[in-house]
Amino acid sequence: MKLRLIQTFLLFTTSVMIAQLETGFGGGNSYAGATVYSLSSRINNETNNSDLVDLSTIEGSPYETDLFMLGKASNKLTKKSQPNYIRYNVYNDVIELKENLNDTKIIGLIKSLNIYAIVNNKEYHYEIYSDDNSKTNEGYFILISKGVNSNLYLKKSQEFKDKVKAKDAYHNDSPATFENSEAYYIKKGRILHPLTKSKKEFLKQFPEKESELKKYMKAEKINLKSEKDVVKLFKYYDSIL
């Protein structure tokens, strides 16, 4: 199926804010669930054929899980929640919702710091983050561990790699793919900061607690590539703040 750039329209409900997503493809207003908005730099709000992407030829999925699962969207200010069927569009960093599984209309949870989604025992929070301490961005993060003084999050990201034509008849084309990556972030105050997977660089990120963390990491044989160990280390760090 060929799909075009999606436009977003904002709506408001009593408990959460949502964004209705419309394809405009073929003159209709229904949302195509497999759509990936703004896919690659080739799409620039133009209407020529360079905007079209055939998702059936792409390896991987833009979604964390293709299926919608029952969850809820919650408003931190009003403390209200409403049930929805939910899936996370990793590529576009969008929480997609359905009121019921048979509903053909899909809506998107608005990107607000006060609104989050819960599905499959995971909380998806829209947060402010900084990767280089010079500028900030916003995006969805999965809450991994909540501490007294700080929180630990996981950021899932995707990069779209376009197909590569074979250089000659002796080689095959390389298909387009969605490449996944993950990174841990810690939140102290309002802003999230990434955690490096290098032990040496990790300790430099926490100079005020470097000695304690170094001893703990050595004693517990912490592997920063293991989520279990990262959570364990985070809980220790939060306890000594």
N, C-alpha and C positions, 0 to 999 in steps of 0.2 A: 504494500500500500504506500502511495506517495503522500507525503505530509508536508504542510507548510508551517511557517512561523505562527505561533499562537499569540493572541492579544489577551490582556488580562483586564477584567472588569471587577471593580470592588463592590461588595455587598456587605450588609451588616445584619447579624442575628442577635437575639437577646443575650446569648451566652458566649458566643465566639464570633470573631470576624472571619469571613471567608472571601475568597476571590473566585468568581466563576470563570472557568476557562473555556474559551470557544475557539474552534479551529477556523471557522469561516471557510473551510474547505468544501468546495462543491456548492457553495451558497447556503449551507446549513449552519445551525448554531450548536449542533451536538459536539461533545468533546470526544475525540478519538483517544482511547485510553493508552494506546501505544505511542502516542506522540511525544517527541522530544523537542522541546522548544529551543530556539536559537542554536540549533545544532551546527557546530563548527563555524569558522569565520567566513564561510561562503555565504551565510545568510545575513543579509543586511537590509531587511524590510523591503526587499525588491520583489518583483512578481515574475521574474523570468525563471527558467528551468533550473538555474543554479541553486534555487531555494529548496529544491525537492530532494528528499532523502528516502531511500528505500530501506526501511528498518529490517526487513526480512533478510537482507544480505549482511547485516552487522553481527559479529560474534559478541556474545555477552548481552547484558540487559542494562538499561538505564535505571532499573529499580533494585532496591535492596532485596525485596521479595516481589515477584510478579503478581502474586495474589493479594487481594484486599483481605485484611483480617479485622475482626471486631475490636474496636478500641474506643477511645474518647478524646475529645478536644476540650481543653480547659482554659479558663480565663483566670489569671493570677489575681486580678483586681476584684472581680465580682465573686470569685470562688465557685463559679458555676461551671458545669461540664455538660456535654451532650454526647451520647453514643454515636459513633460513625464507624463505617468500614474504612480502613486506612491502609495506605502503602506509602513508602518513602521513595520519591524520585531522586536518586542520588545525583545524577548528572545535572539536573536543573536545580537541585537543592530545594525541592518543593514537597510539602506534605499533601498528598492527594486524598480526598474523602468521597465516600458514597453514603447516602442515607440507608440504602439496603443493597444487597449484592446484585439484585436484578435491575437496579437503576442504571439507565444508560448515561445519565448526567454525572459528571465528575466535577467536584469543586476543589479548590485549593485553599488550604489554611493560609490566612494572610500572615506575612512575615512581621511579627510583632514580638517585642521582648516580653510582653505580658501574656502571651498565648503559647501553649505548648500542647503536644499530642502524646498520648500513651497508647502503645500497642505492643502486643507480644512481650509484656513485662519490661518494655523499654520506654524511657521518657525522651522525647525529642524537643529540645529547647532552642529557641532562636536567640543567639548571643552575639555580643561584640567581641572581636578577637583581633590580635595583632601578631603578625609573624616576624616582624623586624623591629618593633618598638618605635617605628617612625610614623606609621599610619595604621588606621584601624579599618576592619571590614566587619560584615555581619553574615551569619550563616547558621545552619542547623547543626547541633551537636547532640550526641547521645550521652546522657548522664550515666556514668559508670559507677561512681562512688561519691556519696555526699558526706562531707566532714563537718566538723564544728567551725573550723576557720577557713576552709577552702573546699572546692569541689573538683572532681576529676571527670573529664569528658573524653569521648572518642569522636573524632571527625572523620567521616567517610567522604571520599572525593572520587571523581571519575574524569578521565580525559578521553576525548574521542580521537581515535587515530584513523584517518581516512585510508581507503584502500590504496594499495600500491600496485601499479601495473607491472607485469613481468617484463624484465629487460630484454628477453628473447624467447624464442619458442621452446627452449629447454627448461624454462622455469615457469612456475605457476604464479598467478596473481596472489598478492597478500590481501585478505579481506579486511574490511573496516572493522574496528574493534572498540569496545569500551574497556579501558584499562583502569582497574581499581587501585586505590591507595588508602591507607589509614594512618592517623596520627593522634597521639594523646595530647590533651591540653589541660592545663590547670588554671583554675579561676580563684584569684584573690582580689577582692574588691569587685569592680564591674567588668574587667577585661580578662579574656582568656589568653594564655600564652602557651606555645607548643613546647612539648618535652622532647628533647633529643634522645636517640637510642644509644648514644655513645656515653659510657659511664663517666669518662673524663669530662666531657662537655656538660653532662647532666649536673655534675657537682658544681661546675662553674655557674650554673643558673641559680644556685642557692648558696651564695657565699656565707650568709649568716648562719647556716646550719650545715656547712660543708663537712666539718669534722664528724658530727653525729651521723650524718647520712652515709659517709664513707665507711665508718665502722659497721653500721647496720647492713649495708649492701654486701660487705665482705663476709660478715658473720652469717647472713641469710642466703648468700650466693645468689643475689638478685640478678635476673636476666631481664633487661629492659625491652626485650622483644616478646616477652611473655605477658599477656594481659593479667594473669593471676599474680605475677610478681610485681607488676606496675601498681596494681591495686594495693597489694600488701605494703609496698614502699610508700605509696601515697598516704595510707592510713597511719603509718608510723610518722611520716613528716607532719601530717595534720595534728598528731598528738603532741608534738614537741614545739608547735608554734606558740 
